[in-house]
Structure formats: structure tokens, C-alpha cells
Amino acid sequence: MALPQIVVTTPAKVNLYLGVSTERTPRGLHAVRTVMTAVDLVDTLTLQPASTLEVVCVPSVRCAPRDNLAARAALVLSESIDRVPDVRIVIDKRIPSQAGLGGGSSDAAATLVALARLWDLDPAGPEVVGAARAVGADVPFFLYGAPALMGGAGDVLERTFDPVELPVVLVRPLGPGVDTAEAYREFDRSPVPAADPAPLVSALEAGDACAVPLAVANNLDPVARRLMPAEEAVATWLAARPGVLASQVSGSGSCVFGFCTSHAAAEGAATDAARRGWWACGTSTRGGGPAIVSDTWHG
């Protein structure tokens, strides 16, 4: 007999705007304002009963079990409500690691959503949101789903926007990516002032799909390019490509995304990038976070 299970799909994200400050939050983290939106590239998580917490990634990723954000999310939530996280979580990975696409954070949010279903919790309730914030700065965004302006350390919701669908290509050079902690240390050595998020916020408020690509900004972009020369090569190639309206590094890298004139242009750019030996994906922006697509476990 097949084991009962909960299956969740969960998206990647790109940072339309990222403004990192040298100021610190009360928790000692960099103060950050960011606007993120989900894209149509997803991981799939399957949760099943087990004797103890276990997380398996397919294909395997270079991550110690204690550093896996899905495992950490299960532990934090279970401890906060005095439950035993006796689940096996299998993650079908499509979102590349160390890419600035939030794959680990998205997997953590999906784990919280599935466990909230299993344990009869409100997925937007204080236990779940608190666990998300404790696990990582990007995790709360995925719980909300809609494009969002986040403050604090990037973990505090300021406001959401209606989704604006735009064709986008994602390109990441192969090999180890940029370590986020190293990117922030490099930023501290030579801080770059943050751009004003107002133009992007206005474009999203108006639902202006033409204005959004022209308003993207990220003051970690130059840091990421310095730390990974291959990323600079991707960014230069993408910026010069016909059919790409605007491009920048997502988060601290190592993925560069480009808004395109059409879905065909995004797919064409992805095909050409793959021929150059880079990981690439033609996709589009979207609204929505983790989605439970099957549940044969929860009564």
C-alpha cells in the first residue's frame, strides 16, 4: 500500500529591486528593502510519514543536513508547537542552488505550508510566519505569494502588489555560486548606495508591464560580478542580446535574469545560453507561492 503523502510545488523568485544598507536590524542583520516576485520555475516537495525527520534532494545538493532550510523549517515549527516532525521530505530540485533564486527558502516555505496543513495550522498564522522569519530572510516572502515589498532584513512584509506577467530568461554560469555571506562582507568593504525603489513601486502599482523592466535595481549586482567573473560574462552577454529589455543579478547571484520582449525571445535566449554551457531557463513572472497539489495524508 502506498504511503499517504502531501505534494507541494513551490516557485523560484527574482529580486526586481534590492537595496542593502550598512545599517543593521535589531537582530544584527543588514537592513534590506527588496521587491520580489515569483517566477514559473518550481521545485516539488513530497512529504510522507517517517520515524524521524529526513530530507532528500533529487538530484543531491552539496548541503549538510543541518544547513538544509526545509529541515530547519520543520524543526523550528515543530519545536514552537511541541510536535514531532516525523516526516520524510523528498525535494525534486529544479531551482539551482547558490543562484539568488531563493530555492532553499522556497523549499522551507513549502515545508511550512505542508506541515500547517498536516497539523491544522493557519499557514498565515503567527506560528508559521514566526518560523519562516527564524529560518531565513526570504522565507516569509514565499508564504505571501504575491509580488511584495519587504523590509527589515528582507523578512518583514510592507505591502503586496498585483502580479504582472512578464517573459523572463534566467541564466546561471555553472560551478559553485556566490556565497551570500561573502557577498555581504564584500559589500561592507565597499558599500554601493541603494537606488530609490519608488519608480518600481509606482510601475507595480499601475500594473505597467512596460515600466517594470526599466525600474529594476540591485546594489549587490556589482559585488556579485566581482566575486564571480563568469557571472560578469553572463551579464554582459545578456545585456547585449536582442530581445532583452533589461537584465540584472538576482539577489547576491549567481543567476542573471533578463526581461524579454516575448516568451519566444526568452526561450531563444535560454537555448543560446545553454549552447554556451550555462544553465538557463525561459520562463515568466507569476503570482502565488507554495501550492498543495495533492494530499492523501491529511484527513
Residue pairs with C-beta under 8 A, 6 or more apart in sequence:
2 296
3 48
3 49
4 48
4 49
4 296
4 297
5 46
5 47
5 48
5 294
5 295
5 296
5 297
6 46
6 47
6 114
6 117
6 118
6 292
6 294
6 295
6 296
6 297
6 298
7 44
7 45
7 46
7 47
7 292
7 293
7 294
7 295
8 44
8 45
8 46
8 47
8 110
8 113
8 114
8 290
8 291
8 292
8 293
9 42
9 43
9 44
9 45
9 110
9 290
9 291
9 293
10 42
10 43
10 44
10 45
10 106
10 107
10 109
10 110
10 113
10 142
10 289
10 290
10 291
11 38
11 39
11 40
11 41
11 42
11 106
11 142
11 286
11 288
11 289
11 290
12 38
12 39
12 41
12 42
12 95
12 101
12 102
12 103
12 106
12 170
13 36
13 37
13 38
13 39
13 101
13 102
13 106
13 138
13 141
13 142
13 250
14 36
14 37
14 39
14 100
14 101
14 168
14 170
14 250
14 255
14 257
14 285
15 34
15 35
15 36
15 100
15 218
15 250
15 251
16 35
16 36
16 37
16 147
16 200
16 204
16 212
16 215
16 216
17 33
17 34
17 35
17 195
17 197
17 200
17 215
17 216
17 217
17 218
18 32
18 33
18 34
18 194
18 217
18 218
18 219
18 220
18 251
19 32
19 33
19 34
19 194
19 195
19 197
19 217
19 219
20 30
20 31
20 32
20 184
20 187
20 194
20 219
20 220
21 30
21 31
21 32
21 33
21 194
22 30
22 188
22 191
23 30
23 31
24 30
24 31
25 31
25 152
25 153
27 153
29 137
29 153
30 153
30 184
30 187
31 151
31 152
31 153
32 137
32 150
32 151
32 152
32 153
32 154
33 149
33 150
33 151
33 154
33 158
33 194
33 197
34 149
34 150
34 154
35 147
35 148
35 149
35 150
35 197
35 200
35 201
35 204
36 102
36 138
36 141
36 147
36 148
36 150
37 147
37 163
37 164
37 285
37 286
37 287
38 142
38 145
38 147
38 285
38 286
38 287
38 288
38 289
39 101
39 168
39 170
39 257
39 283
39 284
39 285
39 286
40 283
40 284
40 285
40 286
41 94
41 95
41 101
41 170
41 281
41 283
42 94
42 95
43 91
43 92
43 93
43 94
43 95
43 103
43 106
43 107
43 110
44 91
44 92
44 94
45 70
45 89
45 90
45 91
45 92
45 107
45 110
45 111
45 114
46 89
46 90
46 92
47 87
47 88
47 89
47 111
47 114
47 115
47 118
47 297
48 87
48 88
48 90
48 297
49 86
49 87
49 88
49 297
50 86
50 87
50 88
51 86
52 86
53 71
53 74
53 75
53 85
53 86
53 87
53 88
53 89
54 87
54 88
54 89
55 65
55 68
55 70
55 71
55 74
55 88
55 89
55 91
56 88
56 89
56 90
56 91
57 63
57 68
57 91
57 93
58 90
58 91
58 92
58 93
59 93
61 93
61 97
62 97
63 97
63 104
65 71
66 72
68 104
69 104
69 105
69 107
69 108
69 135
69 136
69 139
70 89
70 91
70 104
70 107
70 108
70 110
70 111
71 89
72 108
72 135
73 108
73 109
73 111
73 112
73 115
73 131
73 132
73 135
73 139
74 85
74 87
74 89
74 111
74 115
75 85
76 131
76 134
76 135
77 83
77 85
77 112
77 115
77 116
77 127
77 128
77 131
78 84
78 85
78 115
80 127
80 130
80 131
81 119
81 121
81 127
83 119
85 115
87 115
87 118
89 111
91 107
93 103
95 101
95 102
95 103
95 106
96 103
96 172
96 177
96 255
96 279
97 103
97 104
97 177
98 176
98 177
98 178
98 179
98 253
98 254
99 170
99 172
99 177
99 250
99 253
99 254
99 255
100 177
100 178
100 224
100 249
100 250
100 251
100 252
100 253
100 254
100 255
101 170
101 250
101 251
101 255
102 138
102 141
102 142
102 251
104 136
105 135
105 136
105 137
105 138
105 139
105 141
105 142
106 138
106 142
106 289
106 290
108 132
108 135
108 136
108 139
108 142
109 132
109 139
109 140
109 141
109 142
109 143
109 289
109 290
110 142
110 290
112 123
112 128
112 131
112 132
112 139
112 143
113 123
113 128
113 143
113 289
113 290
113 292
114 290
114 292
115 121
116 122
116 123
116 125
116 128
117 123
117 292
117 295
117 298
118 297
118 298
121 127
121 128
122 128
123 143
124 143
128 143
129 140
129 143
132 139
132 140
132 142
132 143
132 155
133 139
133 140
133 155
133 156
136 155
137 152
137 153
137 154
137 155
138 154
138 155
138 251
139 155
140 150
140 155
140 156
140 157
141 148
141 150
141 154
141 155
141 157
141 289
142 289
142 290
143 289
143 290
144 157
144 160
144 289
145 287
145 288
145 289
145 290
146 160
146 161
146 162
146 163
146 287
146 288
147 160
147 161
147 162
147 163
147 164
147 204
147 285
147 287
148 157
148 158
148 159
148 160
148 161
149 157
149 158
149 159
149 160
149 161
149 197
149 201
150 156
150 157
150 158
151 158
161 204
161 205
162 204
162 207
162 287
163 285
163 286
163 287
163 288
164 204
164 207
164 208
164 209
164 212
164 285
165 209
165 284
165 285
165 286
166 209
166 212
166 213
166 259
166 284
166 285
167 259
167 260
167 261
167 262
167 263
167 265
167 266
167 282
167 283
167 284
168 257
168 258
168 259
168 260
168 266
168 282
168 283
168 284
168 285
169 238
169 244
169 257
169 258
169 260
169 265
169 266
169 267
169 269
169 270
169 273
169 280
169 281
169 282
169 283
170 250
170 255
170 256
170 257
170 270
170 280
170 281
170 282
170 283
171 234
171 238
171 255
171 256
171 257
171 258
171 269
171 270
171 273
171 278
171 279
171 280
172 234
172 254
172 255
172 256
172 278
172 279
172 280
173 228
173 230
173 231
173 233
173 234
173 254
173 278
173 279
174 230
174 277
174 278
174 279
175 230
177 228
177 253
177 254
178 224
178 227
178 228
178 231
178 252
178 253
178 254
180 251
180 252
182 227
183 220
183 223
183 224
183 227
183 252
183 253
184 252
186 223
186 226
186 227
187 219
187 220
187 223
190 223
192 219
192 220
192 222
192 223
193 219
194 217
194 219
195 217
195 219
197 217
199 211
199 214
199 215
200 212
200 215
200 216
200 217
202 211
202 215
203 211
203 212
203 214
203 215
204 212
212 259
213 245
213 246
213 259
214 245
214 246
216 246
216 248
216 259
217 248
218 248
218 249
218 250
218 251
220 249
220 251
220 252
220 253
221 235
221 248
221 249
223 252
224 231
224 249
224 252
224 253
224 254
225 231
225 232
225 235
225 249
225 253
226 232
227 253
228 253
228 254
230 254
231 249
231 253
231 254
231 256
234 256
234 273
234 278
235 247
235 248
235 249
235 256
237 273
237 276
238 244
238 247
238 256
238 258
238 269
238 273
239 247
239 258
241 258
241 269
241 272
242 265
243 260
243 261
243 262
243 265
243 268
243 269
244 258
244 259
244 260
244 261
244 265
244 269
245 258
245 259
245 260
245 261
246 258
246 259
247 256
247 257
247 258
247 259
248 256
248 257
249 255
249 256
250 256
250 257
258 266
258 269
260 266
260 269
260 282
263 282
263 284
266 282
266 283
266 284
267 282
268 282
269 280
269 282
270 280
270 281
270 282
271 280
271 282
273 280
274 280
